């Protein structure tokens, strides 16, 4: 594995770790207080802070996942490094696009 990809994947994990804790805490808060989906959307729509938080989360997660998929493909598939890189790049971009679309759906006014 390329050293820069290794460092980038670990950096993405370091960014995601506290974000996962915040995300799970919000889920527990919402369920304990009986918030409905409409209640949650009323709090997230137009909220730049939550939109930025989840956009960063999506960028980190798609980066981390794409590098992991690249490593799996390079080790376990007949693809060469270049083919594994291209396939994982496409996967990462699709994941990024879908994630940012979801963030936009819940945070844009």
C-alpha positions as CSV (number, residue, x, y, z in Angstrom):
1,X,0.0,0.0,0.0
2,X,1.2,3.5,-0.8
3,X,2.3,5.3,2.3
4,X,0.4,8.5,1.4
5,X,-2.8,6.5,1.0
6,X,-2.1,4.8,4.4
7,X,-1.7,8.2,6.1
8,X,-4.8,9.6,4.3
9,X,-6.9,6.7,5.4
10,X,-5.8,7.0,9.0
11,X,-6.4,10.8,8.9
12,X,-9.9,10.2,7.6
13,X,-10.4,7.7,10.5
14,X,-9.2,10.2,13.0
15,X,-11.6,12.8,11.7
16,X,-14.5,10.3,11.7
17,X,-14.0,8.9,15.2
18,X,-15.2,11.9,17.2
19,X,-17.9,12.5,14.5
20,X,-19.3,9.0,15.0
21,X,-19.5,9.7,18.8
22,X,-21.4,12.9,18.2
23,X,-23.7,11.2,15.6
24,X,-24.5,8.4,18.0
25,X,-25.1,10.8,20.9
26,X,-27.5,12.8,18.7
27,X,-29.4,9.5,17.9
28,X,-29.6,8.6,21.5
29,X,-30.8,12.2,22.4
30,X,-33.5,12.1,19.6
31,X,-34.8,8.7,20.6
32,X,-34.8,9.4,24.3
33,X,-36.8,12.6,23.7
34,X,-39.2,11.0,21.3
35,X,-38.3,13.2,18.4
36,X,-39.9,12.3,15.1
37,X,-38.3,12.6,11.7
38,X,-40.2,15.9,11.2
39,X,-38.8,17.2,14.5
40,X,-35.3,16.4,13.5
41,X,-35.7,17.8,10.0
42,X,-37.1,21.1,11.5
43,X,-33.8,21.4,13.5
44,X,-31.5,20.5,10.6
45,X,-33.0,22.4,7.7
46,X,-31.1,25.6,7.1
47,X,-28.6,24.8,9.8
48,X,-25.2,25.5,8.3
49,X,-23.4,23.9,11.3
50,X,-25.1,20.5,10.9
51,X,-24.7,20.6,7.2
52,X,-21.0,21.3,7.4
53,X,-20.6,18.6,10.1
54,X,-22.2,16.0,8.0
55,X,-20.6,17.1,4.8
56,X,-17.2,16.7,6.4
57,X,-18.3,13.3,7.8
58,X,-19.3,12.2,4.2
59,X,-16.0,13.4,2.8
60,X,-14.0,11.5,5.4
61,X,-16.1,8.4,5.2
62,X,-16.0,8.2,1.4
63,X,-12.3,8.8,1.4
64,X,-11.7,6.1,4.1
65,X,-14.0,3.6,2.4
66,X,-12.5,4.1,-1.1
67,X,-9.0,3.5,0.1
68,X,-10.1,0.4,2.0
69,X,-11.9,-0.9,-1.1
70,X,-8.8,-0.2,-3.2
71,X,-6.7,-2.3,-0.8
72,X,-9.2,-5.2,-0.8
73,X,-9.4,-5.2,-4.6
74,X,-5.6,-5.0,-4.9
75,X,-5.2,-8.0,-2.6
76,X,-8.2,-10.2,-3.4
77,X,-9.2,-9.5,-7.0
78,X,-7.4,-10.1,-10.3
79,X,-7.2,-6.3,-10.8
80,X,-3.7,-4.7,-11.0
81,X,-3.0,-1.7,-8.8
82,X,-4.1,0.7,-11.5
83,X,-7.4,-1.1,-12.1
84,X,-8.1,-1.3,-8.3
85,X,-7.3,2.4,-8.0
86,X,-9.7,3.3,-10.8
87,X,-12.5,1.1,-9.5
88,X,-12.1,2.4,-5.9
89,X,-12.0,6.0,-7.2
90,X,-15.3,5.5,-9.0
91,X,-16.7,3.9,-5.8
92,X,-15.5,6.7,-3.7
93,X,-17.0,9.4,-6.0
94,X,-20.3,7.6,-6.1
95,X,-20.4,7.3,-2.3
96,X,-19.4,11.0,-2.0
97,X,-22.1,12.1,-4.4
98,X,-24.8,10.1,-2.7
99,X,-23.7,11.2,0.8
100,X,-23.6,14.9,-0.1
101,X,-27.0,14.6,-1.8
102,X,-28.3,13.2,1.5
103,X,-26.7,16.0,3.5
104,X,-28.2,18.5,1.2
105,X,-31.7,16.9,1.5
106,X,-31.7,17.3,5.3
107,X,-29.8,20.5,5.8
108,X,-30.7,22.9,2.9
109,X,-33.7,25.1,3.5
